[in-house]
């Protein structure tokens, strides 16, 4: 159950945003074998003044945060980064240099779903 958060500059239309979320989801399905229904994604948009980035990054620059259960291999993480970046480049013409992906893996004890702590007892 990966949670996806995309931080980006405001200004993209709904078709762009839907394609972006599809690229991320499809990359996770292909790389991490998650179920197709497993879509917990959100886009957070910022005014340009509120999204500081290096001058050599374009206004397409985005930070994608994947929060997932621990246990994926280094190879799976590398593959998901490559797949998502490649799909975004192919479908939206965003340069790979403008895509930052961070993977976070909080311990299962830090997850709560349906009022229950998900832990490994």
N, C-alpha and C positions, 0 to 999 in steps of 0.2 A: 504494500500500500504506500507507494511513494507520494509525498506531498510536493507539489510544484509551485514555486513562486517566481514570477518573472518581474524584474524591476526594469523599467524602460522610460524613455522620454515620451510625453504625450504627443499625439498627432497622427497616429496610425488609425486606419479605419477598421471596421469590424471584420471585414474579410481578411485583412492582414493578421489581425489578432487571432482569429479562428485558425488560420493556416499555421501560425506560430505554435499555438497549443497542440494542433494535430501533429506537427513535426516533432515536438517534444514527446508527446504520448507514443507515437509510432516508434521513435527511437528507443523508448523504454520497453515497449512490447517486444521489439526485435532483440534487444540486448539483455534484458533482465527477465524475460519470460513472464511479465505481469499479464494479468487478464485484461481483455479489451475494455471491460466495463470499469476498470480501476482508474478512474479519472478524478483526481482531486487537485485541480489546477486553478491558479488565479494570477491575474496580471495587475500589477500596481504601477500606475503611471505617475510621472512627476513632471512638473513644469521644468523647462530647460534650466532655469536658474537654480532649481532645487536638486539637480542631478549632476554633480561635479564629476568630470572625467578628464583624462589627459587630452590635450589639444589634438593629438594625432588619432584619437578615436572619433568616429563619425556619430551623427545623431541616431544611427541605427544601433549603437552600442547597447547591450543589455547584460544584465546579471541574472542568471538562472540558478535558483537554489533548489536542489533535490534533497528532501529529507526522507530517509527510508530506514526500514528495519536494518539492523546490523547483520553482517554475514556475507555480503557480496564479495567476490574476489577482486583483486587488483585488476585482473584482465576484464572482468565484467564492467567495472567502473570505467576503465579506459575505453572499452567498446561503446558504452552508452554516451560518453562525452563525444567520441568521434561520430557516432550515428546522428546524435541530435545536431551537432554543429554542421555536419554534411547536409542534412535535410534542410536546415534553415538556410544554408548557402544556396542549395539547389532550388528551393521553392520560393524564397524571398530575396535572393541575391544579396544577403547580408554576408559581408566578409568574415571569414573565421576569426580574424583578429578582433572583431567587434562582438564576439560571443564569449562571455565568461561563465563557466559552470562550476558551482561549488556543491559538493556532496557532503551532507551531514548525516550521521548515523547515531542518533541518541539511543542509549540502552533501552531495551524493552520495558524496563520498569518506569521509564519516562513517558510512555504512551498510555493514553486513556481513550477507550472506545466504548460507546454505549454505557457509560457510567462505570466501567470496569477497567482496572489497571491491567495492561497486557504485560505479563511477566513470565519468566521461565522458572516455574517452581520445580 
